[in-house]
Amino acid sequence: MGSIVTQLPALIGVLVGTIGTIVATSLADRSRWKRNQSVRWDDRRFDAYVEFARVIKEIHAVAGRMLVDERPHSRGHRMDREEGLTRLADADVRHTLAWESVLLLGDASTVSAAREWRNAVWEIERVARGLTRGNDNDLDDLLHRANEARDAFYRVARGGLSVRGGSVAQAEVLGARLDEIRASRASRQTP
């Protein structure tokens, strides 16, 4: 009996050490699993945002090319209406699928910014399809609104994904170009 009592502190030490090892390993495994899940969802969220941005920018570009004749200052190449409508229809299917991914994986602020960009591009598309009319200034304003909405989407999405590297905003640069075009247009119209 005396030998068991003398060995009891060592046995308790082994038992405490074993329990401590099990607890520490479990906590480390749980932390690693959560980190892996977070990375996995960030990867999927990134892919969803990229696909959404790609298809919205495609719709924007196609609609812009369809409107070249109505924007004499445009540097784009004119696209035939029928080809444009076909490409817009194809892009619309991809947009619908990409939008669902953004809704499923995006946080509230990114979804809201994506919705604003999508709505701004839809207005340009409506003019390109002939569903609404616009003059040069209206189209310029719609394009500027879409550029600002794109910048907002990228800012929020990059923040949600913890992407560093500073601003990638383009609306200000493109807005300055638009101001130059408007000034040039106004000087040609003034006698």
Secondary structure in CASP SS format (residue, H / E / C, confidence):
PFRMAT SS
TARGET T0000
AUTHOR 0000-0000-0000
METHOD secondary structure of the structure
MODEL  1
M C 1.00
G H 1.00
S H 1.00
I H 1.00
V H 1.00
T H 1.00
Q H 1.00
L H 1.00
P H 1.00
A H 1.00
L H 1.00
I H 1.00
G H 1.00
V H 1.00
L H 1.00
V H 1.00
G H 1.00
T H 1.00
I H 1.00
G H 1.00
T H 1.00
I H 1.00
V H 1.00
A H 1.00
T H 1.00
S H 1.00
L H 1.00
A H 1.00
D H 1.00
R H 1.00
S H 1.00
R H 1.00
W H 1.00
K H 1.00
R H 1.00
N H 1.00
Q H 1.00
S H 1.00
V H 1.00
R H 1.00
W H 1.00
D H 1.00
D H 1.00
R H 1.00
R H 1.00
F H 1.00
D H 1.00
A H 1.00
Y H 1.00
V H 1.00
E H 1.00
F H 1.00
A H 1.00
R H 1.00
V H 1.00
I H 1.00
K H 1.00
E H 1.00
I H 1.00
H H 1.00
A H 1.00
V H 1.00
A H 1.00
G H 1.00
R H 1.00
M H 1.00
L C 1.00
V H 1.00
D H 1.00
E H 1.00
R C 1.00
P C 1.00
H C 1.00
S C 1.00
R C 1.00
G C 1.00
H C 1.00
R C 1.00
M C 1.00
D C 1.00
R H 1.00
E H 1.00
E H 1.00
G H 1.00
L H 1.00
T H 1.00
R H 1.00
L H 1.00
A H 1.00
D H 1.00
A H 1.00
D H 1.00
V H 1.00
R H 1.00
H H 1.00
T H 1.00
L H 1.00
A H 1.00
W H 1.00
E H 1.00
S H 1.00
V H 1.00
L H 1.00
L H 1.00
L H 1.00
G C 1.00
D C 1.00
A H 1.00
S H 1.00
T H 1.00
V H 1.00
S H 1.00
A H 1.00
A H 1.00
R H 1.00
E H 1.00
W H 1.00
R H 1.00
N H 1.00
A H 1.00
V H 1.00
W H 1.00
E H 1.00
I H 1.00
E H 1.00
R H 1.00
V H 1.00
A H 1.00
R H 1.00
G C 1.00
L C 1.00
T C 1.00
R C 1.00
G C 1.00
N C 1.00
D H 1.00
N H 1.00
D H 1.00
L H 1.00
D H 1.00
D H 1.00
L H 1.00
L H 1.00
H H 1.00
R H 1.00
A H 1.00
N H 1.00
E H 1.00
A H 1.00
R H 1.00
D H 1.00
A H 1.00
F H 1.00
Y H 1.00
R H 1.00
V H 1.00
A H 1.00
R H 1.00
G H 1.00
G H 1.00
L C 1.00
S C 1.00
V C 1.00
R C 1.00
G C 1.00
G C 1.00
S C 1.00
V C 1.00
A C 1.00
Q C 1.00
A H 1.00
E H 1.00
V H 1.00
L H 1.00
G H 1.00
A H 1.00
R H 1.00
L H 1.00
D H 1.00
E H 1.00
I H 1.00
R H 1.00
A H 1.00
S H 1.00
R H 1.00
A H 1.00
S H 1.00
R H 1.00
Q H 1.00
T C 1.00
P C 1.00
END
